[in-house]
Amino acid sequence: MSPKLLVQLSMAAAGAVALATILDLALGIPFGRAMIFDIMFIITAAVVLYLGWESYRELT
């Protein structure tokens, strides 16, 4: 696997986590509104997305 693909896949996974936690905050689906975990997951997903974006820019 190329490094670009790995970075893109990690960004996609972080985006999926962010989307799931935003849905959880808004609707209570799929995790049942555990507010502190939702906030931690969103912050972590944002950090991974930022690091992935910076790494992707370095690779191109």
C-alpha positions as MATLAB code, in Angstrom:
seq = 'MSPKLLVQLSMAAAGAVALATILDLALGIPFGRAMIFDIMFIITAAVVLYLGWESYRELT';
ca = [
       0.000    0.000    0.000;
       1.212    3.451   -0.786;
       1.628    6.022    1.977;
      -0.917    8.324    0.314;
      -3.554    5.615    0.417;
      -2.890    4.894    4.085;
      -3.235    8.569    4.936;
      -6.471    8.803    2.954;
      -7.886    5.718    4.680;
      -7.028    7.080    8.118;
      -8.718   10.372    7.233;
     -11.789    8.488    6.022;
     -11.935    6.512    9.266;
     -11.609    9.715   11.318;
     -14.368   11.296    9.244;
     -16.624    8.302    9.859;
     -15.995    8.528   13.611;
     -16.728   12.266   13.572;
     -19.951   11.714   11.623;
     -21.096    8.941   13.967;
     -20.450   11.045   17.053;
     -22.210   14.080   15.589;
     -25.217   11.861   14.855;
     -25.016   10.551   18.396;
     -25.034   14.060   19.844;
     -27.942   15.123   17.642;
     -30.127   12.005   17.629;
     -28.820    9.631   20.281;
     -28.010    7.070   17.596;
     -25.828    4.810   17.569;
     -24.162    5.126   21.002;
     -26.864    6.503   23.266;
     -25.668   10.067   23.968;
     -22.626    9.576   26.154;
     -21.773   13.288   26.028;
     -18.213   13.226   27.387;
     -17.195   10.402   25.055;
     -18.800   12.157   22.095;
     -16.810   15.316   22.772;
     -13.580   13.346   23.174;
     -14.230   11.405   19.938;
     -14.922   14.597   17.985;
     -11.735   16.247   19.268;
      -9.704   13.119   18.499;
     -11.209   12.788   15.018;
     -10.435   16.448   14.322;
      -6.815   15.956   15.384;
      -6.441   12.860   13.196;
      -8.011   14.697   10.246;
      -5.632   17.616   10.721;
      -2.579   15.377   10.994;
      -3.717   13.378    7.979;
      -4.215   16.549    5.951;
      -0.750   17.822    6.846;
       0.825   14.439    6.051;
      -1.005   14.237    2.743;
       0.230   17.708    1.792;
       3.807   16.650    2.572;
       3.452   13.541    0.414;
       2.246   15.401   -2.669;
];
